[in-house]
Amino acid sequence: MTNRLNFVTVLTIALILAAVSLGLGQAGANAALKNPGALKEMAPAMYKVDFDTSAGTFVVEVHRDWAPNGADRFYNLVKNGYFDNLRFFRVIPNFMVQFGISGDPALNSVWREARIPRDPVKQSNTRGYITYAMQGGAQGPDTRTAQVFINFGDNSQLDAQGFAPFGRVARGMDIVDKIYSGYGEGAPSGKGPDQGRLQAEGNAYLMKDFPKLDYIKKATIEK
């Protein structure tokens, strides 16, 4: 009986320590994300990111030489947990799926203007390629922050506008195709989520008004 009690005690302590460690790790990641200017680690020449989502798992392969500024930003976002528990808020069939607005309004307030310099367009926006979203007009390529999209089809017409792909879906494009698209285009053009409200209210807004949206459980860089 004593040995059994000792085992239970040790197991309980181990579980508590694991939970504390996980909590500290998450707190550290969140703290780092509150200072975009400090997240400037150079990405490897090529790296892969595993996306564990509510629709399934897919893998993005990033090539730094395609768009170095975009690849570096994406690397730092993934490494510090920015995409974890984040919704695919804009899904347009035959066009693209967009994500990158945080579910935490506090993070949106610091990342909304954390722009990166433009990259020359070296790859085309064809099926499976991933690219940063940006504002329209001449300043568009200089307005990239944390929002990205994956092309469902041939969107090569975006190339001339400065949309520079930095990677592609290397595995699981069939999963990307399954991401829920029932809400359509975002407000005010469509009935989907309003980006302004999402920036201000985070996941609470989406979970209440758009509960069917698929989401990223966790994004990790492959070792």
N, C-alpha and C positions, 0 to 999 in steps of 0.2 A: 504493500500500500504506500509506504514512504517513497519508494522509488517511482511509483506512478505519479504521486503528487509532485515530486521533484521534476519529473518530465513535463508535466502540465505547466508547472511554474516557469520552466525554462522556455517552453514553447510560447507561452503567453508573453513573456518578456521579449522574445525574438520578434513576435508579430508587432508588438508595440514599437520596438526600435525600427522595424521596417517601415511602419506607417509614418513615424516621425521623420525618417530619412527621406521618404517619398515627399512628404509635405515640405521639407526644407529644400529639396531639389526643385519642386514646383515654384516655391517662393523665390528661389534664386533666379530661375528662368524668368518669372514675371518681373522681377526687379531689373534684370538686364534689358528686358523689352521696353521698359519705361524710358530708356535713353538711346534712341536710334543712332545718334551720332557716335556712340561708342562701339556699335556693332559693325566693324569694318574689316573683319577677318577675310583674307583672300581665299577664295574657294579653290579646290583642286582643279586640275585641268579637265577632269571628267568625274562626275559623281552621280550616284543614283539615290533617289528618295522613294521610300516605301510609304504609300498612303493607305492606311487602314480606315475604311469608310463604312458607313451604314449600308452602302450598296455593294460592298466587296472591296478587294484590294487591287490597287494598280501601282505601277512603278514608273517614275519619271526619270529619264536619263538627261543630265544637264552637261552641256559642253561649253566651257568657259570661253573658248575662242569664238563662239558664235556671237556672244553678247556679254563681255566681261563684267560690266556694271550690273546687268541684270542677274547674271549667275552668282556674283558675290552677294548681292542683296538676298536672293532666294536662299542661299546657303546659310546665311546668318539668321534668317527668319525661321527656317526649319530647325536649325541647331538649337535655337532658344525657345522652341515650342510655340511659336506664334500661330501656327495653323491648327493646333490641337483644339478640338471641340468647336470647330468653325464650320459654318453652313455654306453650301453651294447656293448662293442667293439669287443668281440670275442664270437661268438655263433656257436657251432658245434652240429648239429642235432644228437640225440641219445647219446651225450656225456655230454656237459655242456654249461652254459652261464657265461661269465666272465665279471666283471666290477671292477672299483676301481682306474683307472687312471683318475686324475682330468682333467676337461676341462680347468683349469687354469695352464699354464706352470709354473708360479711362485710357486704354491703349489707342483707341481711335483718335483721341484728342492729340496724341503726340506723333502718330504715324501718318496722319492725313496730309501733312506738309513735309514729310521726310523724303524729299525727292532725290532721285539719283540722276546723274548725267545721261544724256542720250547715248545709245549704241547704234552704229551703222547696221542696216538690215543686211544680213548675210545669208539667212535662210528664209524660206517662204512659209506663209501661214496656211499650210495644208493640213490634212487630217492628222490629229494626234500631236501637233506641235503646240507648245505652250509659250505664251507671250504676256507681257504686262499690259494691263488696261491703262488708258491715259485719257486726258481731256482732249477735246477736239481743237482744231486750229493750228497755227504755225508753232505754238509752244508745246504742242502735244507731247513730243518725244522727251521733253524736259520735265514732264509732270508725273512720271512714274513713281509709285511709292511701294505699296504692298499688294495691290490687287492684280490678279493674273487671270488668264482664261486659257482653256484648252479648245482648240478648233475641232469641231465635229466633222467638217468637210473641207473643201477647197475654198479658202478665204484669201487667196493670193492677192485680191484687190486691196487688201490692207497693207501690203508691203510698201507701196508707194507713199502711204501716209505715215510711215516711220515706225510701224509696229514690228519690233525686232524679236523673233523667237530666240529663246535661250536654251531650249531643250525639247524633248519629245516623249510621248508615252511609249516606253519600251516594252511594257507588258501590261495587259489588262484593259486595253481600249474597249473591250466588250463591256467591262464594268463601268467605264466612263459613260458609255452609251445608255446605261441603265439609270443614271442619276435622274431623280424626279424632275420632270419638266412641266408638270401640270399647271403651274401658276403663270407661265409665260413671261413676257416682258415686264420689267418693273414699272412702277408708277413714276410719272403720271401717264406715260404712253400706254401702259398695260395694267393688268390687275396684280402683278407681282409685287415684291417688297419695294418699299421706298428707301432709297439709299440714305437719304438724310435722316430718316427715323432710325434706320439700322445703325448708322454712325452714333447717334445720340442715345439709343436705348439698348443696343446690342442684342444678344440672343433672346432676352426676355420678350422682345417685340416679335421676333420670328417664331418662337415657340408658341406664342399666343395666337398670332394671326396666320401663320404659315407652317403648321405643325408637320406637314408631309415632306418638307425639305430634307434631302439627304445631307449628311454632314461628315466631316473628317473626325474620326476618333483620335487618331494620332498620326503624325508624319515624322519619319525618322530617316536619317542618312545611313545608307547601307555601309557596313564596315568592310 
